């Protein structure tokens, strides 16, 4: 159902099961798949692709031009998966040609009131951005990440799977998977043990990650000694490999 006051571009492709509320605007070359709901006063700008069963609340701005002074009207995109919730005043920008040319959001994410996703960001699945959490350009977010209210993430940072940030955290370096960070600037405090238990992680896996955290994030031992200690632990589970690979591949350096 499309409310008669909504303004829909003739080039938009809207599934017949989509609901669009009063005074919403849908721009050129927008595609919206089935069972998605736009409440009143929602703006969806051009070149935005939205999957199934998303809910976008009033006054959200989705697919606007990037806030990048180098942007000169190039044709870039925003792609959104399925079952996401965008609450009031949430803003999401398209990509830039100097980045990856698109912003990508996966599925089953919750973006709370006034959260912001800048150009060329990539967010995977099952993430939560609490009220006013904001990502600068080119940020990469893994699966099952939770960012506390008013968390700010510097451009080009990467945040690993199951990471968690406290209220008002300012992140300027990469955040290792499974890790709890907080503060301005952010510090890594521990493995997010409580969160991992709620997600059903095995106790032995959590204990192994805690040992890796102490060695790779908090230890002052030499790199060679740390490497030997990790080898002696013999941690043969995928989460350990994910943690180690993340640290070794970090381009900005990790939060410690």
DAGIKA-V743216 format. One record per pair of residues at least 4 apart in sequence whose ideal C-beta (glycine too) atoms are under 7 Angstrom apart, sorted by the first residue. I is the first residue (numbers start at 1). GAP is how many residues later the second one is. D is the distance in Angstrom with one decimal. If there is no record, write none. Layout:
{{I GAP D} {I GAP D}}
This chain:
{{1 18 5.2} {2 4 5.4} {2 6 6.6} {2 18 4.5} {3 17 6.2} {3 18 5.5} {3 19 4.6} {5 17 4.8} {5 18 5.2} {6 14 4.8} {6 16 6.8} {6 17 6.8} {6 18 4.7} {7 18 4.7} {8 4 5.4} {8 6 6.7} {8 18 4.7} {9 17 6.0} {9 18 5.4} {9 19 4.7} {9 21 6.7} {11 17 4.8} {11 18 5.3} {12 14 4.9} {12 18 4.4} {13 18 4.6} {14 4 5.1} {14 18 5.1} {15 17 6.2} {15 18 5.4} {15 19 4.3} {17 17 4.4} {17 18 5.1} {18 14 5.1} {18 16 6.9} {18 18 5.1} {19 18 4.5} {19 19 6.8} {20 4 5.1} {20 6 6.9} {20 18 4.6} {21 17 5.9} {21 18 4.7} {21 19 4.0} {21 21 7.0} {22 18 4.4} {23 17 5.6} {23 18 5.0} {24 14 4.9} {24 16 6.4} {24 17 6.3} {24 18 4.3} {25 18 4.9} {26 4 5.1} {26 18 4.8} {27 17 6.1} {27 18 4.7} {27 19 4.2} {28 18 4.3} {29 17 5.4} {29 18 5.1} {30 14 5.3} {30 16 6.6} {30 18 5.0} {31 18 4.7} {31 19 6.8} {32 4 5.2} {32 18 4.7} {33 17 6.5} {33 18 5.0} {33 19 4.5} {34 18 5.0} {35 17 5.6} {35 18 4.6} {36 14 5.8} {36 16 6.5} {36 17 6.4} {36 18 4.5} {37 18 4.9} {37 19 7.0} {38 4 4.3} {38 18 5.0} {39 17 6.6} {39 18 5.0} {39 19 4.5} {40 18 5.0} {41 17 4.9} {41 18 5.2} {42 14 5.1} {42 16 6.5} {42 18 5.3} {43 18 5.0} {43 19 6.9} {44 4 5.5} {44 18 5.0} {44 19 5.7} {45 17 7.0} {45 18 3.9} {45 19 5.1} {46 17 6.8} {47 16 6.8} {47 28 6.4} {47 29 6.6} {47 30 4.6} {47 31 6.9} {47 47 6.3} {48 14 6.1} {48 15 3.5} {48 30 4.6} {49 28 6.9} {49 30 4.8} {49 31 6.7} {50 4 5.6} {50 30 4.7} {51 29 6.0} {51 30 4.7} {51 31 4.1} {52 30 4.7} {53 29 5.7} {53 30 4.9} {54 26 6.4} {54 28 6.8} {54 29 6.7} {54 30 4.8} {55 30 5.1} {56 4 5.0} {56 6 6.3} {56 30 4.6} {57 29 6.3} {57 30 5.0} {57 31 4.9} {58 30 5.7} {59 29 5.3} {59 30 5.2} {60 26 4.9} {60 28 6.7} {60 29 6.7} {60 30 4.5} {61 30 4.8} {62 24 6.7} {62 30 5.0} {63 15 4.5} {63 29 6.5} {63 31 5.6} {64 27 6.7} {64 29 5.5} {65 6 6.2} {65 28 6.8} {65 29 6.7} {66 5 5.0} {66 27 4.5} {66 28 6.0} {66 29 6.9} {66 30 5.1} {66 52 6.9} {66 53 3.4} {67 26 6.3} {67 51 6.5} {68 28 5.4} {68 51 5.8} {68 69 6.6} {70 26 6.9} {70 28 5.9} {71 25 5.5} {74 23 4.7} {76 18 4.6} {76 19 4.3} {76 20 6.0} {76 21 6.5} {76 25 5.3} {76 26 6.1} {77 17 5.9} {77 18 6.3} {77 24 7.0} {77 25 4.3} {78 14 6.2} {78 16 4.6} {78 24 6.6} {78 25 4.7} {79 23 6.0} {79 25 5.2} {80 4 6.1} {80 25 4.7} {81 24 6.3} {81 25 4.7} {81 26 3.6} {82 25 4.4} {83 24 5.4} {83 25 4.8} {84 21 6.4} {84 23 6.6} {84 24 6.9} {84 25 4.8} {85 25 4.9} {85 26 6.8} {86 4 4.3} {86 25 4.9} {87 24 6.4} {87 25 5.0} {87 26 4.6} {88 25 4.9} {89 24 5.8} {89 25 4.6} {90 21 4.9} {90 24 6.9} {90 25 5.3} {91 25 4.9} {92 11 6.5} {92 25 4.5} {93 10 6.3} {93 24 6.9} {93 25 5.4} {93 26 4.7} {94 8 6.9} {94 9 5.8} {94 25 6.4} {95 4 5.3} {95 5 5.8} {95 6 4.8} {95 7 4.0} {95 8 5.0} {95 24 5.4} {95 25 4.7} {96 23 5.0} {96 24 5.9} {97 4 5.7} {99 20 6.1} {99 21 3.2} {99 38 6.6} {99 39 5.7} {100 20 5.1} {103 14 6.5} {103 16 6.0} {103 17 6.0} {103 18 5.3} {104 18 4.7} {105 4 6.4} {105 18 4.9} {106 17 6.1} {106 18 4.6} {106 19 4.2} {107 18 5.1} {108 17 5.4} {108 18 4.9} {109 14 6.3} {109 16 6.8} {109 17 6.8} {109 18 4.7} {110 18 4.8} {111 4 4.6} {111 18 5.0} {112 17 6.2} {112 18 5.0} {112 19 4.7} {113 18 4.9} {114 17 6.0} {114 18 4.5} {115 14 4.2} {115 16 7.0} {115 17 6.4} {115 18 4.9} {115 19 6.7} {116 18 4.1} {116 19 6.6} {117 4 5.1} {117 6 6.9} {117 18 5.2} {118 17 5.6} {118 18 5.3} {118 19 4.4} {119 18 4.7} {120 17 5.4} {120 18 4.7} {121 14 5.1} {121 16 6.9} {121 17 6.8} {121 18 4.8} {122 18 4.8} {122 19 7.0} {123 4 5.7} {123 18 4.4} {124 17 6.4} {124 18 5.5} {124 19 4.5} {125 18 5.1} {126 17 5.7} {126 18 4.7} {127 14 5.8} {127 17 6.7} {127 18 4.6} {128 18 4.6} {128 19 6.9} {129 4 4.1} {129 18 5.1} {130 17 6.2} {130 18 5.4} {130 19 4.2} {131 18 4.5} {132 17 6.0} {132 18 4.9} {133 14 4.3} {133 16 6.5} {133 17 6.7} {133 18 4.4} {134 18 5.4} {135 4 4.3} {135 18 4.8} {136 17 6.2} {136 18 5.7} {136 19 3.9} {137 18 4.7} {138 17 5.2} {138 18 4.7} {139 14 5.1} {139 16 6.6} {139 18 5.4} {140 18 4.4} {141 4 5.1} {141 18 5.0} {142 17 6.2} {142 18 5.0} {142 19 3.9} {142 35 6.5} {143 18 4.8} {144 17 5.8} {144 18 4.8} {144 55 6.8} {145 14 5.4} {145 16 7.0} {145 17 6.9} {145 18 5.1} {146 18 4.9} {147 4 4.2} {147 18 4.9} {148 17 5.0} {148 18 5.0} {148 19 4.5} {148 21 6.2} {149 18 5.3} {150 17 6.3} {150 18 4.7} {151 14 4.6} {151 18 4.6} {151 20 6.8} {152 18 5.0} {152 19 6.8} {153 4 5.3} {153 18 4.6} {154 17 6.3} {154 18 4.3} {156 96 6.4} {157 14 5.8} {157 15 7.0} {157 16 6.6} {157 17 5.8} {157 95 6.1} {158 16 4.7} {159 4 5.0} {159 16 4.5} {160 15 6.1} {160 16 5.3} {160 17 3.1} {160 86 5.1} {161 16 4.5} {161 81 6.7} {162 15 5.8} {162 16 4.8} {162 30 6.4} {162 33 6.6} {162 34 6.4} {162 37 6.9} {163 12 4.7} {163 14 6.1} {163 15 6.8} {163 16 5.3} {164 16 4.9} {164 28 4.5} {164 31 5.6} {165 4 4.1} {165 6 6.6} {165 16 5.3} {165 17 6.5} {165 21 7.0} {166 16 3.3} {168 16 6.6} {169 12 6.0} {169 13 5.2} {169 14 6.3} {169 15 7.0} {169 17 5.1} {170 14 4.2} {170 15 5.3} {170 16 6.0} {171 4 6.1} {171 10 6.8} {171 15 4.8} {171 84 6.7} {172 13 5.5} {173 79 5.0} {173 80 5.1} {173 81 5.9} {173 82 4.7} {174 76 4.5} {174 78 5.1} {174 79 6.8} {174 80 4.9} {174 81 6.7} {175 4 5.9} {175 6 5.4} {175 80 5.1} {176 12 6.8} {176 41 6.6} {176 67 6.1} {176 70 5.5} {176 71 6.2} {176 78 5.3} {177 65 5.5} {177 66 5.6} {177 69 5.7} {178 13 5.3} {178 14 5.8} {178 18 6.2} {178 31 5.3} {178 61 6.8} {178 65 6.6} {179 9 5.3} {179 12 6.2} {179 13 6.3} {179 34 6.8} {180 9 5.2} {180 10 5.5} {180 12 4.4} {181 5 4.4} {181 6 6.5} {181 7 5.2} {181 8 6.7} {181 74 5.4} {182 4 6.6} {182 5 6.8} {182 7 6.2} {183 4 4.9} {186 69 5.0} {187 68 6.8} {188 29 5.2} {188 67 4.9} {188 68 5.5} {190 23 6.7} {191 15 6.6} {191 18 4.9} {191 19 4.9} {191 22 5.1} {192 4 5.9} {193 4 6.3} {193 13 5.7} {194 4 6.6} {195 4 6.5} {196 5 4.0} {196 10 5.3} {197 4 6.4} {197 9 7.0} {201 4 5.2} {201 5 5.4} {203 4 6.3} {204 4 6.3} {205 4 6.4} {205 32 5.5} {205 34 5.5} {206 4 6.5} {207 4 6.8} {208 4 6.5} {208 25 7.0} {208 27 4.6} {208 29 6.6} {208 32 5.6} {209 4 6.2} {209 30 6.1} {209 31 6.9} {209 34 6.2} {210 4 6.7} {211 4 6.4} {211 22 5.9} {212 4 5.6} {212 18 6.9} {212 23 6.9} {212 28 6.1} {212 31 5.2} {212 32 6.9} {213 4 5.1} {213 5 6.8} {214 4 5.2} {214 5 6.1} {215 4 4.9} {215 11 5.2} {215 14 5.5} {215 15 6.0} {216 10 6.6} {216 31 5.1} {217 37 6.9} {217 39 5.3} {219 7 5.8} {221 4 4.1} {221 5 5.3} {222 4 7.0} {223 4 6.3} {224 4 6.6} {225 4 6.3} {226 4 6.4} {227 4 6.5} {228 4 6.5} {229 4 6.8} {230 14 7.0} {235 5 3.8} {238 4 6.1} {239 4 6.4} {240 4 6.3} {241 4 5.9} {242 4 6.3} {243 4 6.8} {244 4 6.3} {245 4 5.9} {246 4 6.5} {247 7 5.8} {250 4 5.1}}
